[in-house]
Amino acid sequence: MKSTTLFALFLLCALTSSYLPSATADVVLDMDGNPLGNGWQNEYFMLPVTRGSGGGIALAATGNERCPVTVVQSHIERDKGYAATFRAPFHLPFIAEGLPLTISFDNFEVLPRCVPTPLWWAIVDGLAEGPAVKIEYRDIVEGWFKIQKAYPLGYKLLFCPVPLEDSTCGDIGIYTDDKGFRRLVVTKNKPLVVQFQKFDPLAKNNLVLPAIE
């Protein structure tokens, strides 16, 4: 998704009040109970709330792809995956539920060198698994992501196409293909429920979860 497209999307969101969350929208919290930071220098791992259901969010080369551009959930339980950055189009310090967001992988030190930059998430349609999450891909669906509380625990990601009145927001869930890749796709009421862990560049074993005792 090009920067001009992102800017146009942000401008559309800012000018269209019906797309904005309510004034009482709750701030999204990370695993330490701190508000999720908006934008640069705020990176978070997205980890499943339920242990035993895979690891964090990563990239994989699927189908005929020569470079990993498909967003997946790692099948390795202790793998945190890649930390992601959430950006809202408003000058707010924190991310609230319902805000229109872009999501990207920004830590280029740990990402495969062949992947295109910037690493914005995008929804691609026309695939066998249905609308799926890729990075910088062709045939993308215009829209944005948002975060909502999942009950009783955790949060879910949703994708909202533009224009919103032509459809409804869909949950980001999992489709397991015949190769075992757990691809992130747009689903109906089958979300991947996650929690957010702040990326600490100084932490030891930063990319690995502790073993289940």
C-alpha positions as CSV (number, residue, x, y, z in Angstrom):
1,M,0.0,0.0,0.0
2,K,1.6,3.2,-1.1
3,S,2.1,6.2,1.2
4,T,-0.3,8.4,-0.9
5,T,-3.0,5.8,-0.5
6,L,-2.4,5.7,3.3
7,F,-2.6,9.4,3.5
8,A,-5.8,9.5,1.5
9,L,-7.3,6.8,3.8
10,F,-6.3,8.7,6.9
11,L,-7.8,11.9,5.5
12,L,-11.0,10.1,4.7
13,C,-11.2,8.7,8.2
14,A,-10.5,12.1,9.8
15,L,-13.2,13.8,7.8
16,T,-15.9,11.2,8.2
17,S,-17.2,11.3,11.8
18,S,-19.3,8.2,11.4
19,Y,-16.2,6.1,11.2
20,L,-14.7,7.4,14.5
21,P,-15.0,5.5,17.8
22,S,-17.2,6.9,20.5
23,A,-15.7,9.4,23.0
24,T,-16.0,6.7,25.7
25,A,-14.0,4.1,23.7
26,D,-11.6,2.2,26.0
27,V,-7.8,2.5,25.5
28,V,-6.2,-0.8,24.4
29,L,-3.9,-2.3,27.1
30,D,-0.8,-4.4,26.7
31,M,0.0,-7.5,28.9
32,D,1.5,-5.2,31.6
33,G,-1.7,-3.1,31.8
34,N,-0.1,-0.1,30.0
35,P,-1.9,1.7,27.1
36,L,-0.9,0.6,23.6
37,G,1.3,3.4,22.1
38,N,0.4,5.0,18.8
39,G,3.0,4.9,16.0
40,W,6.8,5.0,15.9
41,Q,8.9,3.5,18.7
42,N,5.9,1.5,19.9
43,E,6.2,-2.1,18.8
44,Y,4.2,-5.0,20.1
45,F,4.2,-8.8,19.8
46,M,0.7,-10.2,19.2
47,L,0.4,-13.4,21.2
48,P,-2.5,-15.8,21.5
49,V,-4.4,-15.6,24.7
50,T,-4.7,-19.3,24.9
51,R,-1.3,-21.1,25.2
52,G,-1.1,-24.3,23.1
53,S,-2.7,-22.6,20.0
54,G,0.4,-21.5,18.2
55,G,2.8,-18.6,18.6
56,G,3.0,-15.0,17.5
57,I,2.5,-13.3,14.2
58,A,5.2,-13.8,11.5
59,L,5.8,-14.0,7.7
60,A,5.9,-17.0,5.4
61,A,6.4,-17.7,1.7
62,T,3.2,-19.5,0.6
63,G,2.2,-20.8,-2.8
64,N,4.6,-19.6,-5.5
65,E,6.0,-16.8,-3.4
66,R,9.8,-16.5,-3.4
67,C,9.9,-14.2,-0.5
68,P,7.8,-14.4,2.8
69,V,5.0,-11.8,2.2
70,T,2.1,-13.8,3.7
71,V,1.2,-12.9,7.3
72,V,0.8,-16.0,9.4
73,Q,0.6,-17.2,13.0
74,S,3.8,-19.2,13.9
75,H,3.1,-22.8,14.5
76,I,5.9,-22.9,17.0
77,E,4.4,-22.4,20.5
78,R,7.3,-20.3,22.0
79,D,8.0,-18.2,18.9
80,K,6.8,-14.6,19.5
81,G,7.0,-13.8,15.8
82,Y,7.6,-10.2,14.7
83,A,6.7,-7.1,16.7
84,A,4.2,-4.8,14.9
85,T,3.5,-1.1,15.0
86,F,0.0,0.3,15.1
87,R,-0.7,3.7,13.7
88,A,-3.8,5.8,14.0
89,P,-4.4,8.9,11.8
90,F,-4.8,11.2,14.7
91,H,-2.2,12.9,17.0
92,L,-3.1,10.7,19.9
93,P,-0.5,9.1,22.3
94,F,-2.4,5.8,22.6
95,I,-4.5,3.4,20.6
96,A,-8.2,3.2,21.6
97,E,-10.7,0.5,20.6
98,G,-12.3,1.2,17.2
99,L,-9.7,3.7,15.9
100,P,-8.9,3.1,12.2
101,L,-5.4,1.8,12.1
102,T,-2.6,0.7,9.8
103,I,-0.3,-2.1,10.9
104,S,3.3,-2.7,9.9
105,F,6.4,-4.6,10.7
106,D,9.2,-2.0,11.3
107,N,12.1,-3.9,12.9
108,F,14.2,-4.5,9.8
109,E,17.0,-6.0,11.8
110,V,15.1,-9.3,12.2
111,L,13.0,-9.3,9.0
112,P,14.0,-11.3,5.9
113,R,16.1,-9.0,3.6
114,C,14.1,-9.9,0.5
115,V,10.8,-8.6,1.8
116,P,9.5,-5.3,0.3
117,T,9.4,-2.1,2.3
118,P,7.5,-0.5,3.9
119,L,5.9,-3.6,5.5
120,W,2.3,-2.5,5.7
121,W,-0.3,-5.1,6.2
122,A,-2.9,-5.3,3.4
123,I,-5.9,-7.4,2.6
124,V,-5.7,-9.3,-0.7
125,D,-8.8,-10.8,-2.3
126,G,-9.3,-13.5,-4.9
127,L,-7.3,-16.2,-3.1
128,A,-8.3,-19.7,-2.4
129,E,-8.5,-19.0,1.3
130,G,-10.5,-15.8,0.8
131,P,-9.4,-12.3,1.8
132,A,-6.0,-12.8,3.4
133,V,-3.3,-10.6,5.1
134,K,-0.2,-9.9,3.0
135,I,2.4,-7.2,2.9
136,E,2.8,-4.8,-0.1
137,Y,0.8,-7.0,-2.5
138,R,-1.2,-6.6,-5.7
139,D,-5.0,-6.5,-5.8
140,I,-5.4,-5.2,-2.3
141,V,-8.8,-4.3,-0.8
142,E,-8.9,-0.6,0.4
143,G,-9.7,-0.3,4.1
144,W,-8.3,-0.2,7.5
145,F,-7.8,-2.3,10.6
146,K,-9.1,-1.8,14.1
147,I,-8.8,-3.4,17.6
148,Q,-11.8,-4.5,19.7
149,K,-12.1,-6.2,23.1
150,A,-12.7,-9.9,23.0
151,Y,-14.6,-11.4,25.8
152,P,-13.8,-12.6,28.4
153,L,-10.1,-12.0,27.7
154,G,-7.9,-10.4,25.1
155,Y,-8.5,-8.5,21.9
156,K,-9.3,-9.2,18.3
157,L,-8.3,-7.5,15.1
158,L,-10.8,-6.5,12.4
159,F,-10.6,-5.3,8.9
160,C,-13.1,-2.7,7.6
161,P,-13.3,-2.2,3.8
162,V,-13.9,1.1,2.1
163,P,-16.6,2.3,1.7
164,L,-17.9,0.8,5.0
165,E,-21.6,1.0,4.1
166,D,-21.1,-1.6,1.3
167,S,-20.0,-4.3,3.8
168,T,-19.2,-4.9,7.5
169,C,-15.9,-5.3,9.3
170,G,-14.6,-8.8,9.4
171,D,-12.6,-10.6,12.1
172,I,-9.0,-11.5,11.4
173,G,-8.8,-15.2,12.0
174,I,-6.8,-18.3,11.0
175,Y,-7.0,-20.5,7.9
176,T,-4.6,-23.5,8.0
177,D,-3.6,-24.5,4.5
178,D,-2.5,-27.9,3.2
179,K,1.1,-27.1,4.0
180,G,0.3,-26.3,7.6
181,F,0.7,-22.5,7.4
182,R,-1.7,-20.7,9.7
183,R,-2.6,-17.8,7.4
184,L,-4.3,-14.7,8.7
185,V,-7.6,-14.2,6.8
186,V,-10.8,-12.2,7.1
187,T,-13.4,-14.3,8.8
188,K,-17.0,-14.1,10.1
189,N,-17.1,-14.4,13.9
190,K,-13.9,-16.6,14.1
191,P,-11.3,-14.2,15.4
192,L,-7.8,-14.9,16.5
193,V,-7.8,-13.6,20.1
194,V,-4.5,-12.0,21.1
195,Q,-2.8,-10.0,23.7
196,F,-0.1,-7.4,23.2
197,Q,3.4,-7.6,24.6
198,K,5.7,-4.5,24.3
199,F,8.9,-5.1,22.4
200,D,12.0,-4.5,24.5
201,P,15.1,-4.4,22.4
202,L,17.3,-4.9,25.5
203,A,15.5,-8.0,26.8
204,K,17.1,-11.4,26.7
205,N,15.3,-14.1,24.7
206,N,13.1,-11.3,23.3
207,L,11.7,-13.4,20.5
208,V,10.9,-16.5,22.6
209,L,8.2,-17.2,25.1
210,P,9.0,-19.1,28.3
211,A,8.1,-22.7,28.3
212,I,4.8,-23.8,29.8
213,E,5.5,-25.3,33.3
